[in-house]
Amino acid sequence: MQDEVSDLRLLVHLAAAGSLSEAARRWNTSTPQMSRRLSAMEARLGVRLISRTSRRFTLTDEGALLHERALKILVDIAEAEAEASSNAGSPKGGLRIGAPSQIGRRRIASMITHFADKYPDINIHLVISDSGQEVLEDELDIAIRIGMPNEQNVIARKLLGGRRVVCATPDYLKRHGTPQVPEDLLAHNCIRLVRGRHMFDRWIFEEDGQRRELQVSGTLSTTSGEVMYGWVLDGRGIALKASWDIKEDLRDGRLVECLAPYECDEIALYAVFATRLHMPPRMRVFIDFIAAALNGG
């Protein structure tokens, strides 16, 4: 039974990674070893689960069906474990936590060290990524993410509210001028964030009581919130940043908010986890701890 569950975890892991090499990197193993495990699983089942190419692969019909069932089975296993451990006293066990890069490194990471001091029997693995991580696909216990998840059968608890702020350094604004209305951004170098294949180049404003989108452009774009932050601090352009990421920079004058009368783009940070009747105590205390810490508790 243990081997079968391990195979199901392998399939979910491969589907989330999208390639054998990426799956091997995430599991800290070699690509040939990952390929051998997949081949052994396919041989045992007598079906081909993944159609491979030189760079990427896709699930076959049989693989997609098994993947769907595997996700449900793994959630059921976690549910059973949670129920068994709900009365076990002090929280213990492992947690795999995902978080966006900037807030993950600058705030969540330090909060986790304080949490570990308080709960020494809980082991935490922190996964930093700006890809908009999903709980089931990325094999996370909790995904801390901006915006609601795309997955079904998950619960999202709001941790922190905020807004997106158009900002730049005083030096950049001195050299290029401060935008007075949203259309002025069309003459500026706007640094844009990329998620997957989507570029966030349509910024939202409110004017005369109407919400509208303005498509901006510039010479710099990135998949990393941290890289964007570094570029805007270096005076390379104007960026749209989460208020919680630049709160201290605005307070200390390193960055200046632009177009405040037109801002309306509210955002929220959520803790997302799989639907369960019995949440493991380690998950409950972690979410409560992070929510309190983010809100100054």
Backbone hydrogen bonds, N-H to C=O, Kabsch-Sander energy under -0.5 kcal/mol:
donor,donor_aa,acceptor,acceptor_aa,energy
5,V,1,M,-2.3
6,S,2,Q,-2.2
7,D,3,D,-2.1
8,L,4,E,-2.0
9,R,5,V,-2.3
10,L,6,S,-2.0
11,L,7,D,-2.4
12,V,8,L,-2.2
13,H,9,R,-2.4
14,L,10,L,-2.7
15,A,11,L,-2.5
16,A,12,V,-2.0
17,A,13,H,-2.1
18,G,14,L,-2.6
23,A,19,S,-2.2
24,A,20,L,-2.5
25,R,21,S,-2.2
26,R,22,E,-2.4
27,W,23,A,-1.9
28,N,25,R,-0.9
29,T,24,A,-2.7
34,M,30,S,-2.1
35,S,31,T,-2.6
36,R,32,P,-2.5
37,R,33,Q,-2.0
38,L,34,M,-2.0
39,S,35,S,-2.6
40,A,36,R,-2.4
41,M,37,R,-2.0
42,E,38,L,-2.5
43,A,39,S,-2.5
44,R,40,A,-2.2
45,L,41,M,-2.0
46,G,42,E,-2.1
47,V,42,E,-1.1
49,L,47,V,-0.6
51,S,58,T,-3.2
52,R,50,I,-0.7
53,T,56,R,-2.0
57,F,18,G,-1.1
58,T,51,S,-1.9
60,T,49,L,-2.3
64,A,60,T,-3.0
65,L,61,D,-2.0
66,L,62,E,-2.4
67,H,63,G,-2.5
68,E,64,A,-2.1
69,R,65,L,-2.0
70,A,66,L,-2.9
71,L,67,H,-2.2
72,K,68,E,-1.3
73,I,69,R,-2.6
74,L,70,A,-2.8
75,V,71,L,-1.8
76,D,72,K,-2.3
77,I,73,I,-2.3
78,A,74,L,-2.2
79,E,75,V,-2.4
80,A,76,D,-2.4
81,E,77,I,-2.4
82,A,78,A,-2.4
83,E,79,E,-2.4
84,A,80,A,-2.1
85,S,81,E,-1.8
86,S,82,A,-0.8
86,S,83,E,-0.5
88,A,85,S,-1.9
93,G,121,D,-1.9
95,L,123,N,-2.8
97,I,95,L,-0.6
97,I,125,H,-2.7
98,G,142,I,-2.4
99,A,127,V,-2.2
104,G,100,P,-1.7
105,R,101,S,-2.6
106,R,102,Q,-2.6
107,R,103,I,-1.8
108,I,103,I,-2.8
109,A,104,G,-2.4
111,M,107,R,-2.0
112,I,108,I,-2.3
113,T,109,A,-1.4
114,H,110,S,-1.5
115,F,111,M,-2.3
116,A,112,I,-2.8
117,D,113,T,-1.6
118,K,114,H,-1.5
119,Y,115,F,-2.5
122,I,119,Y,-1.8
123,N,93,G,-2.9
123,N,121,D,-0.5
125,H,95,L,-2.7
126,L,124,I,-0.5
127,V,97,I,-3.5
127,V,125,H,-0.5
128,I,126,L,-0.6
129,S,99,A,-2.3
129,S,127,V,-0.5
138,D,134,E,-1.6
139,E,136,L,-1.1
140,L,135,V,-3.0
141,D,96,R,-2.5
142,I,96,R,-1.6
143,A,272,V,-2.6
144,I,98,G,-3.3
144,I,142,I,-0.6
145,R,143,A,-0.7
145,R,270,Y,-2.2
147,G,145,R,-0.5
147,G,268,A,-2.2
155,I,273,F,-3.3
157,R,271,A,-2.8
158,K,156,A,-0.5
159,L,269,L,-3.5
160,L,269,L,-1.6
162,G,267,I,-2.4
164,R,265,D,-2.8
165,V,241,K,-3.5
166,V,258,C,-0.5
167,C,165,V,-0.5
167,C,239,A,-2.7
168,A,256,V,-1.5
173,L,169,T,-2.2
174,K,170,P,-2.1
175,R,171,D,-2.0
176,H,172,Y,-2.5
177,G,173,L,-2.2
184,D,181,V,-2.0
185,L,182,P,-2.1
186,L,183,E,-1.7
187,A,184,D,-1.6
188,H,185,L,-2.1
190,C,188,H,-1.0
190,C,217,S,-2.2
191,I,189,N,-0.5
191,I,238,I,-3.1
192,R,190,C,-0.5
192,R,220,L,-1.8
193,L,200,F,-0.5
194,V,222,T,-2.5
195,R,198,H,-3.1
198,H,195,R,-2.5
199,M,197,R,-0.5
200,F,193,L,-3.2
200,F,198,H,-0.5
201,D,199,M,-2.0
203,W,201,D,-0.6
203,W,214,L,-2.4
205,F,212,R,-2.9
206,E,262,Y,-2.4
207,E,210,Q,-2.9
210,Q,207,E,-1.7
212,R,205,F,-3.1
214,L,203,W,-2.6
216,V,201,D,-2.9
216,V,214,L,-0.6
222,T,192,R,-1.9
225,G,223,T,-0.5
228,M,224,S,-2.1
229,Y,225,G,-2.1
230,G,226,E,-2.4
231,W,227,V,-2.5
232,V,228,M,-2.5
233,L,229,Y,-2.2
234,D,230,G,-1.4
235,G,232,V,-1.4
236,R,231,W,-2.4
238,I,189,N,-2.3
239,A,167,C,-2.4
240,L,191,I,-0.5
241,K,165,V,-2.6
241,K,239,A,-0.6
243,S,163,R,-2.6
245,D,242,A,-1.3
246,I,242,A,-0.9
246,I,243,S,-0.5
247,K,243,S,-0.5
250,L,246,I,-2.4
251,R,247,K,-2.0
252,D,248,E,-2.5
253,G,249,D,-0.6
253,G,250,L,-0.5
254,R,249,D,-1.4
255,L,249,D,-1.6
256,V,168,A,-3.1
258,C,166,V,-3.4
259,L,179,P,-0.6
262,Y,259,L,-1.7
263,E,259,L,-0.5
263,E,260,A,-1.2
266,E,264,C,-1.5
267,I,162,G,-2.1
269,L,160,L,-3.0
270,Y,145,R,-3.1
271,A,157,R,-2.8
272,V,143,A,-2.6
272,V,270,Y,-0.6
273,F,155,I,-2.3
275,T,153,N,-2.2
279,M,277,L,-0.6
283,M,280,P,-1.0
284,R,280,P,-1.9
285,V,281,P,-2.6
286,F,282,R,-1.4
287,I,283,M,-2.5
288,D,284,R,-2.2
289,F,285,V,-2.2
290,I,286,F,-2.8
291,A,287,I,-2.4
292,A,288,D,-2.1
293,A,289,F,-2.4
294,L,290,I,-2.7
295,N,291,A,-1.2
296,G,293,A,-1.5
297,G,292,A,-4.3
